[in-house]
């Protein structure tokens, strides 16, 4: 139904929405990128593969965002930033 351009635009809008941008602006870059990635994974996890093409589109987005590694990456960030309450709060709020 939607082409690649429309899907990319929707994903960009989701990832760059003003509230998310404002929340992550004060975070370390790697944490802000992770939060955006997590939001993308959450979005695509809720999508319905109503036909084969849509299933492929969803699978490609999930692969590109590396959603299969999201839990391990969050754990790594939590360890790395264990002394930064703002980071820990942002990670908890994002999940």
DRENTORDREN-258727 format. One line per 2 residues: number of its first residue (from 1); their letters; for each residue x, y, z of N, C-alpha, C, O. Coordinates in Angstrom, 2 decimals, m for minus. Example, Ala and Ser with C-alpha at 12.3 -4.5 7.8 and 13.67 -1.06 7.14 Angstrom:
BEGIN
1 = AS = 13.19,m5.69,7.80,12.30,m4.50,7.80,13.20,m3.30,7.80,14.24,m3.32,8.46 | 12.85,m2.25,7.08,13.67,m1.06,7.14,12.90,0.03,7.87,13.41,1.14,8.04
***
This chain:
BEGIN
1 = XX = 0.82,m1.18,0.00,0.00,0.00,0.00,0.87,1.25,0.00,0.68,2.14,m0.83 | 1.81,1.34,0.90,2.74,2.48,0.95,4.04,2.09,0.29,4.49,0.95,0.42
3 = XX = 4.65,3.02,m0.40,5.94,2.76,m1.00,7.06,3.00,m0.02,6.82,3.39,1.13 | 8.27,2.78,m0.46,9.42,3.01,0.41,9.53,4.44,0.87,9.87,4.71,2.02
5 = XX = 9.24,5.38,m0.02,9.35,6.79,0.33,8.37,7.15,1.43,8.73,7.85,2.37 | 7.14,6.68,1.32,6.13,6.98,2.33,6.51,6.34,3.66,6.37,6.96,4.71
7 = XX = 6.99,5.11,3.61,7.39,4.43,4.85,8.57,5.13,5.50,8.59,5.30,6.72 | 9.54,5.53,4.70,10.69,6.24,5.24,10.27,7.57,5.85,10.78,7.97,6.89
9 = XX = 9.34,8.25,5.19,8.85,9.52,5.72,8.12,9.31,7.04,8.28,10.10,7.97 | 7.32,8.27,7.12,6.61,7.97,8.37,7.59,7.65,9.49,7.44,8.13,10.61
11 = XX = 8.60,6.86,9.18,9.60,6.51,10.18,10.38,7.75,10.62,10.63,7.93,11.81 | 10.75,8.58,9.68,11.47,9.81,10.03,10.62,10.71,10.90,11.12,11.28,11.87
13 = XX = 9.35,10.84,10.57,8.45,11.67,11.37,8.33,11.11,12.79,8.33,11.86,13.77 | 8.24,9.80,12.89,8.15,9.16,14.19,9.42,9.40,15.01,9.35,9.72,16.20
15 = XX = 10.56,9.24,14.38,11.83,9.35,15.10,12.22,10.78,15.42,12.95,11.02,16.38 | 11.73,11.73,14.64,12.16,13.11,14.82,11.04,14.00,15.37,11.14,15.22,15.29
17 = XX = 10.02,13.41,15.91,8.92,14.19,16.47,9.46,15.14,17.53,10.35,14.75,18.29 | 8.95,16.36,17.62,9.48,17.35,18.57,9.58,16.87,20.01,10.61,17.12,20.65
19 = XX = 8.57,16.18,20.58,8.74,15.75,21.98,9.93,14.81,22.15,10.67,14.93,23.12 | 10.11,13.89,21.23,11.24,12.97,21.33,12.55,13.73,21.16,13.50,13.50,21.90
21 = XX = 12.60,14.63,20.20,13.81,15.40,19.97,14.16,16.24,21.19,15.33,16.34,21.57 | 13.15,16.84,21.82,13.39,17.67,23.00,13.87,16.81,24.17,14.76,17.22,24.91
23 = XX = 13.27,15.64,24.34,13.65,14.76,25.44,15.07,14.24,25.29,15.80,14.12,26.27 | 15.46,13.93,24.07,16.76,13.29,23.86,17.89,14.29,23.61,19.05,13.89,23.57
25 = XX = 17.57,15.56,23.44,18.59,16.56,23.13,19.66,16.66,24.22,20.81,16.99,23.93 | 19.29,16.38,25.44,20.23,16.53,26.56,20.95,15.22,26.90,21.77,15.18,27.82
27 = XX = 20.65,14.18,26.17,21.25,12.87,26.44,22.51,12.68,25.60,22.67,13.33,24.56 | 23.40,11.79,26.05,24.54,11.44,25.19,24.02,10.94,23.84,22.96,10.32,23.77
29 = XX = 24.76,11.20,22.79,24.33,10.86,21.43,23.96,9.38,21.28,22.96,9.06,20.64 | 24.75,8.50,21.87,24.47,7.07,21.73,23.16,6.69,22.41,22.46,5.79,21.95
31 = XX = 22.81,7.38,23.49,21.56,7.10,24.20,20.39,7.66,23.40,19.36,7.00,23.26 | 20.53,8.86,22.89,19.48,9.46,22.07,19.21,8.59,20.84,18.05,8.38,20.48
33 = XX = 20.26,8.10,20.21,20.09,7.23,19.03,19.40,5.93,19.42,18.55,5.44,18.67 | 19.75,5.38,20.58,19.12,4.15,21.03,17.63,4.37,21.28,16.80,3.55,20.88
35 = XX = 17.28,5.47,21.94,15.87,5.76,22.23,15.08,5.87,20.92,13.98,5.34,20.82 | 15.63,6.56,19.94,14.97,6.68,18.64,14.82,5.30,17.99,13.77,4.99,17.42
37 = XX = 15.86,4.50,18.08,15.83,3.14,17.51,14.79,2.29,18.21,14.05,1.54,17.55 | 14.72,2.39,19.53,13.74,1.63,20.29,12.32,2.02,19.88,11.46,1.15,19.71
39 = XX = 12.08,3.31,19.72,10.75,3.77,19.29,10.41,3.19,17.91,9.28,2.79,17.66 | 11.40,3.16,17.04,11.18,2.57,15.72,10.84,1.09,15.82,9.95,0.61,15.13
41 = XX = 11.56,0.37,16.67,11.29,m1.06,16.86,9.89,m1.27,17.42,9.18,m2.19,17.00 | 9.50,m0.44,18.37,8.16,m0.55,18.94,7.11,m0.30,17.87,6.09,m0.99,17.82
43 = XX = 7.36,0.68,17.02,6.42,0.98,15.94,6.25,m0.22,15.01,5.13,m0.66,14.75 | 7.37,m0.74,14.52,7.29,m1.83,13.55,6.77,m3.12,14.18,6.17,m3.93,13.48
45 = XX = 6.99,m3.32,15.47,6.47,m4.52,16.14,4.94,m4.53,16.14,4.33,m5.59,16.16 | 4.34,m3.36,16.11,2.88,m3.26,16.12,2.25,m3.27,14.75,1.02,m3.20,14.63
47 = XX = 3.05,m3.35,13.70,2.51,m3.32,12.34,2.02,m4.69,11.91,2.59,m5.72,12.30 | 0.99,m4.69,11.13,0.37,m5.93,10.65,0.90,m6.29,9.26,0.83,m5.46,8.35
49 = XX = 1.44,m7.49,9.08,1.90,m7.92,7.76,0.73,m8.47,6.94,0.61,m9.69,6.77 | m0.11,m7.59,6.44,m1.35,m8.01,5.78,m1.13,m8.63,4.41,m2.06,m9.20,3.84
51 = XX = 0.05,m8.53,3.88,0.40,m9.26,2.65,1.91,m9.48,2.63,2.63,m9.00,3.50 | 2.36,m10.22,1.64,3.78,m10.58,1.59,4.69,m9.36,1.47,5.74,m9.29,2.10
53 = XX = 4.28,m8.39,0.66,5.11,m7.19,0.48,5.22,m6.42,1.80,6.30,m5.94,2.15 | 4.12,m6.31,2.52,4.15,m5.61,3.80,5.00,m6.38,4.80,5.74,m5.78,5.58
55 = XX = 4.92,m7.68,4.79,5.75,m8.51,5.66,7.23,m8.28,5.40,8.03,m8.20,6.34 | 7.59,m8.18,4.12,8.99,m7.91,3.77,9.41,m6.52,4.22,10.53,m6.33,4.70
57 = XX = 8.52,m5.55,4.06,8.83,m4.17,4.49,9.06,m4.11,5.99,10.00,m3.46,6.46 | 8.21,m4.78,6.74,8.36,m4.80,8.20,9.66,m5.50,8.58,10.41,m5.01,9.41
59 = XX = 9.92,m6.65,7.97,11.14,m7.40,8.28,12.39,m6.59,7.95,13.36,m6.62,8.71 | 12.36,m5.86,6.85,13.52,m5.03,6.47,13.74,m3.91,7.49,14.88,m3.62,7.86
61 = XX = 12.66,m3.29,7.93,12.78,m2.20,8.91,13.32,m2.73,10.24,14.18,m2.11,10.86 | 12.82,m3.88,10.66,13.27,m4.49,11.91,14.74,m4.87,11.83,15.49,m4.71,12.79
63 = XX = 15.15,m5.38,10.67,16.56,m5.73,10.45,17.44,m4.47,10.47,18.48,m4.45,11.12 | 17.00,m3.43,9.76,17.78,m2.19,9.68,17.95,m1.55,11.05,19.02,m1.02,11.36
65 = XX = 16.90,m1.60,11.87,16.96,m1.03,13.21,17.67,m1.95,14.22,17.90,m1.56,15.36 | 18.00,m3.15,13.79,18.64,m4.14,14.66,17.81,m4.40,15.93,18.34,m4.42,17.04
67 = XX = 16.52,m4.59,15.72,15.61,m4.79,16.85,15.92,m6.06,17.63,15.60,m6.16,18.81 | 16.54,m7.04,16.98,16.89,m8.28,17.67,17.95,m8.06,18.75,18.10,m8.90,19.63
69 = XX = 18.67,m6.95,18.69,19.73,m6.67,19.66,19.33,m5.58,20.65,20.17,m5.12,21.43 | 18.09,m5.16,20.65,17.67,m4.00,21.43,17.86,m4.22,22.93,18.30,m3.32,23.64
71 = XX = 17.53,m5.41,23.42,17.66,m5.67,24.86,19.12,m5.65,25.31,19.45,m5.06,26.34 | 19.98,m6.29,24.54,21.40,m6.31,24.89,22.00,m4.91,24.82,22.82,m4.54,25.66
73 = XX = 21.59,m4.15,23.83,22.10,m2.78,23.69,21.64,m1.90,24.85,22.39,m1.07,25.35 | 20.39,m2.09,25.28,19.91,m1.33,26.43,20.69,m1.70,27.69,21.07,m0.82,28.46
75 = XX = 20.92,m2.96,27.89,21.68,m3.40,29.06,23.08,m2.79,29.06,23.59,m2.37,30.09 | 23.71,m2.75,27.88,25.04,m2.17,27.76,25.01,m0.69,28.10,25.89,m0.19,28.81
77 = XX = 24.00,0.03,27.60,23.89,1.46,27.91,23.63,1.69,29.40,24.17,2.62,29.99 | 22.81,0.84,29.99,22.53,0.97,31.43,23.79,0.76,32.25,24.02,1.46,33.24
79 = XX = 24.61,m0.19,31.85,25.88,m0.41,32.56,26.82,0.78,32.37,27.41,1.28,33.32 | 26.94,1.22,31.13,27.86,2.31,30.81,27.47,3.61,31.51,28.34,4.38,31.93
81 = XX = 26.18,3.86,31.64,25.69,5.13,32.20,25.01,4.93,33.56,24.08,5.66,33.91 | 25.46,3.94,34.30,24.82,3.59,35.57,24.83,4.72,36.59,24.01,4.73,37.51
83 = XX = 25.74,5.66,36.44,25.82,6.78,37.39,25.15,8.05,36.87,25.32,9.12,37.45 | 24.40,7.93,35.80,23.72,9.09,35.21,22.21,8.90,35.30,21.62,8.23,34.46
85 = XX = 21.58,9.49,36.33,20.14,9.29,36.53,19.29,9.75,35.35,18.24,9.16,35.09 | 19.71,10.77,34.63,18.92,11.25,33.48,18.89,10.20,32.37,17.86,10.01,31.73
87 = XX = 20.00,9.53,32.15,20.06,8.48,31.14,19.19,7.31,31.56,18.40,6.81,30.77 | 19.33,6.89,32.80,18.55,5.74,33.28,17.05,6.05,33.22,16.25,5.19,32.87
89 = XX = 16.68,7.26,33.56,15.27,7.65,33.48,14.78,7.64,32.03,13.67,7.18,31.75 | 15.58,8.15,31.13,15.20,8.19,29.71,15.06,6.77,29.16,14.13,6.50,28.40
91 = XX = 15.94,5.89,29.54,15.85,4.49,29.07,14.60,3.82,29.63,13.93,3.08,28.91 | 14.30,4.07,30.88,13.09,3.49,31.47,11.82,4.04,30.82,10.88,3.30,30.55
93 = XX = 11.82,5.34,30.57,10.64,5.97,29.97,10.43,5.52,28.53,9.30,5.43,28.07 | 11.51,5.25,27.83,11.41,4.87,26.42,10.82,3.46,26.26,10.12,3.18,25.29
95 = X = 11.12,2.59,27.22,10.69,1.21,27.12,9.29,1.04,27.48,8.77,m0.07,27.44
***
